[in-house]
Amino acid sequence: MIDINPEQFNFLKMQAEVFAASRFANNMSPADILFAYFAVGRPRGLNMAQTLQNVHLMRGGKISEHAALQWGDVERSGLLEDVVVEERSAERVTLTVKRKGRSPQTISWSMEDARRAGLANSQTWKQYPARMLEARAKTEAATLVFADVVTGSAGSGANTYSTEEAAFFSGSREDESKLADVVGIPELAPTEETPSAPPAPDDARLSRSVIDKLVERVRREAREEGVDPDKFLEFLAAHDIGPPQLPADVHEICEKFLVDRTDYNAWLEKRR
């Protein structure tokens, strides 16, 4: 039962309508936002904005929550006696989890597991494998060892998937792209298709506004290094170096051509 009066509900409804009109709501309707708030956020003491930061509406209308949210429930439950990170690398993450009153349980996720599950072609998994492996290992630990916590009164009370689980089950590129939020990445290049994923829609490509922001970062880096931004972009185009697709691309371009300007200076000399 929702323990609020009509006046409070109307206020929350107004909040949801305001949030739904923002770009941060990712096309969630006011009703979607209210459901997520009551099912996931409110039982945990989150406000509506915090709920939106930790919840995704996946393909098919399924709700998902960040792995960190589920693991936070485990840590707050008082039932977690110890967790030991046995291994954390780009190839494997292994955790040994001890629940009070039970024997320790070791849970491991490897890139081989990810490849078998059809996850390895995901751009998020390629760029941040250790983070994604850790998220999957913690999700599995929460589900196997603390199922009563993540689905019961200590958690949200809603039987929800973590975002990386839901993306895997749906096989949707649209859902897979939401994994960027799980590891805190603001922008990702278009992901490669997994065997189960449907053809990518046109709007799955990087938007022009995202590319423009990354190009502007290149211009800013050039200015800070005392290099004419327009000439630097012309130099990149002359060497068939396209617009950056990831923040990491900006760093790579600047490291290669601004820190060591041999190629850039040679190009300038030829133009004279």
WOPEMO-V309587 format. One record per run of one state. SS is the DSSP state (alpha for helix, beta for strand, coil for the rest). FROM is the first residue (numbers start at 1). LEN is the number of residues. If there is no record, write none. Layout:
ss from len
SS FROM LEN
SS FROM LEN
//
This chain:
ss from len
coil 1 5
alpha 6 15
coil 21 2
alpha 23 3
coil 26 4
alpha 30 15
coil 45 3
alpha 48 7
beta 55 3
coil 58 5
beta 63 3
coil 66 1
alpha 67 11
coil 78 2
beta 80 9
coil 89 3
beta 92 8
coil 100 5
beta 105 6
alpha 111 6
coil 117 6
alpha 123 5
coil 128 1
alpha 129 17
coil 146 1
alpha 147 5
coil 152 9
beta 161 2
alpha 163 8
coil 171 2
alpha 173 4
coil 177 2
alpha 179 4
coil 183 19
alpha 202 3
coil 205 3
alpha 208 17
coil 225 4
alpha 229 10
coil 239 8
alpha 247 13
coil 260 2
alpha 262 10
coil 272 1
//
